[in-house]
């Protein structure tokens, strides 16, 4: 599967845009639409130059598509577009390694319609061990879209 326009919008809505590098809530240098690294795999630093919104979106799209490819390979149970968009949004935010090891993915692969999957989305609302309101809002919306 591939992300569609609603999938891109879901991620960018919560990531927001920053032309300049900044430290995200997990204290990781970030730029553009939540990118912690560039398409060439170079990590973002706080000393990096400012980018335009158009550059940020192109970079975001390339990296988000990489996440989509990985999620597509990891999910073995048939899912719909909304479910896919939600899972890519989650993995983009928590990282593919965390997603790959998650109980959420295990549950999706056992039965993507299991209502307990919502609870698994909601477990991913912390940064640095602390609950972050923005992450709670994001997880609620991802779970809502997943089940719609």
C-alpha positions in Angstrom: 0.0 0.0 0.0 0.9 3.6 -0.4 0.0 6.7 1.6 -2.7 8.8 0.0 -3.3 12.5 0.4 -5.3 12.0 3.6 -2.3 10.1 5.0 0.1 12.9 4.2 -2.3 15.4 5.7 -2.7 13.4 8.9 1.0 13.3 9.5 1.8 16.9 8.6 -1.1 18.1 10.7 0.4 16.8 13.8 4.1 17.3 12.9 3.6 20.9 12.0 6.2 22.9 9.9 9.4 24.4 11.1 11.8 26.0 8.7 14.5 26.0 11.3 15.9 23.1 13.3 14.5 22.7 16.8 14.4 20.2 19.6 11.2 18.1 19.6 9.6 17.0 22.9 11.9 14.0 22.9 14.9 16.4 22.7 15.9 15.3 19.2 16.9 17.9 16.6 14.1 18.1 14.1 13.2 20.2 11.0 10.5 20.6 8.4 7.5 18.2 9.1 9.0 16.3 12.0 12.1 15.1 10.1 15.0 14.0 12.4 17.1 13.1 9.4 17.4 14.1 5.7 16.7 11.8 2.7 20.5 11.1 2.5 20.3 9.7 6.1 22.2 12.6 7.6 20.9 13.5 11.0 19.4 16.9 11.6 21.5 19.2 13.8 20.5 22.5 15.4 23.2 24.2 13.3 21.5 23.2 10.0 20.4 25.9 7.6 16.7 27.0 7.3 14.6 25.3 4.6 11.5 26.4 2.7 8.1 24.9 3.2 8.3 23.4 -0.3 11.7 21.8 0.5 10.3 20.5 3.7 7.3 18.9 2.1 9.4 17.2 -0.6 11.7 15.9 2.1 8.8 14.8 4.3 7.1 13.0 1.4 10.2 11.1 0.4 10.8 9.9 4.0 7.1 9.3 4.7 7.0 7.1 1.6 9.9 5.1 3.0 8.0 4.5 6.2 4.9 3.5 4.2 7.0 0.9 2.3 8.2 -0.5 5.6 4.8 -0.6 7.2 3.4 -2.2 4.1 5.9 -5.1 4.4 5.4 -5.5 8.2 1.6 -5.7 8.1 0.5 -9.1 7.0 -3.2 -8.9 7.7 -5.4 -7.2 5.1 -6.1 -3.6 6.0 -7.9 -0.6 4.4 -6.4 2.8 3.5 -7.5 4.5 6.7 -5.9 1.8 8.8 -2.7 2.0 6.7 -2.5 5.8 7.0 -2.9 5.6 10.8 -0.2 3.0 11.1 2.2 5.0 8.9 1.5 8.1 11.0 2.2 6.2 14.2 5.4 4.6 12.8 6.6 8.0 11.4 6.3 9.4 14.9 7.7 6.6 17.0 10.1 5.1 14.5 10.0 2.0 12.5 12.0 -0.1 15.0 9.5 0.7 17.8 6.6 0.0 15.5 8.1 -3.3 14.4 8.4 -4.5 18.0 5.0 -3.2 19.1 2.1 -5.1 20.5 0.0 -3.0 18.2 1.6 -4.4 15.1 1.3 -8.0 16.5 -2.4 -7.4 17.2 -3.0 -5.9 13.7 -1.4 -8.9 12.1 -3.6 -11.3 14.2 -6.8 -9.4 13.5 -6.8 -5.9 12.2 -10.4 -5.4 13.4 -9.6 -6.1 17.1 -11.1 -3.2 19.1 -8.3 -3.5 21.6 -5.9 -2.0 19.0 -7.2 1.4 20.0 -5.7 0.9 23.5 -2.4 0.1 21.8 -2.4 3.4 19.9 -3.0 5.3 23.2 0.1 3.7 24.8 2.3 5.8 22.6 1.6 9.2 24.1 4.9 9.8 26.0 8.1 11.6 25.2 11.0 11.3 27.6 8.8 9.1 29.9 6.2 11.9 30.3 2.7 12.1 28.8 2.5 14.7 26.1 -0.9 16.2 25.4 -0.2 16.6 21.7 0.8 12.9 21.4 -2.4 11.9 23.2 -4.5 14.0 20.7 -2.5 12.5 17.8 -3.0 8.9 19.1 -6.7 9.4 19.6 -7.1 10.7 16.0 -5.0 7.9 14.6 -7.1 5.4 16.4 -10.3 7.1 15.3 -9.2 7.1 11.7 -8.0 3.5 12.0 -11.5 2.4 13.0 -13.4 4.6 10.5 
